[in-house]
Amino acid sequence: MTAMLPMAMAACTPTVQMAAPKEPITVNLNVKIQHEIYVKVDKEVDDLFSEQGLF
């Protein structure tokens, strides 16, 4: 009986195995980027464009 105790304990020892996946890991990201640009123009330039236009 005492001879079987170490064998029984070895049989119950948990094992952890790590392995790399066989297929490549794919990460799909959907990123939405929004931005706003504010342009501050001098009053004289703003009046010039509004009166004569750019072209």
Number of C-alpha atoms within 10 A of each C-alpha: 5 6 7 9 10 11 10 10 9 10 9 9 7 6 5 4 4 5 5 7 7 6 6 7 8 6 6 6 6 6 6 5 5 5 5 5 5 6 6 7 9 8 8 9 10 12 12 11 11 10 9 8 9 7 4
